[in-house]
Amino acid sequence: MTKLNPYLNFNGNAREAIEFYKSVFGGKLVMNTFKEFHASHDSSDDDKIMHSMLETNNGMTIMAADIPKGWNHNPGENISISLSGENDDELTGYFNKLSVDGTIHEALKSAPWGDKFGMLLDKFGIRWMVNINVKKT
């Protein structure tokens, strides 16, 4: 099953924000820092949240992250749509179709956490993130 949900970006306060959303909606919260994924481009990013996911008891999912140093943070433009699931062909197809006349920011490829991941801006200015869960053997 493919899931579609919001992905929120913050300028250093993703932990505070996602913990607030947990206090509002309840559920299970998982957070990882840039350092945990060996993805820091600058030591000031080490303790920032690279990825967090709140799965509420009623089936909602909210994901959030801090932007790394050097990226622009524009409130109101800090939301992406995340597509995730296990169907490689389906999700790769969505990624390819959404990228037509758009801009690929990160090609769909193997990510540090073991899945395939890519980011793009579609021709209408909507940010998309695609994560294909790779089955671990």
SULKAMO-V711005 format. One record per run of one state. SS is the DSSP state (2 for helix, 1 for strand, 0 for the rest). FROM is the first residue (numbers start at 1). TO is the last residue. If there is no record, write none. Layout:
SS;FROM;TO
SS;FROM;TO
//
This chain:
0;1;2
1;3;10
0;11;13
2;14;25
0;26;27
1;28;33
0;34;42
2;43;45
0;46;48
1;49;55
0;56;60
1;61;66
0;67;78
1;79;85
0;86;87
2;88;99
0;100;102
1;103;110
0;111;115
1;116;121
0;122;126
1;127;132
0;133;137
//
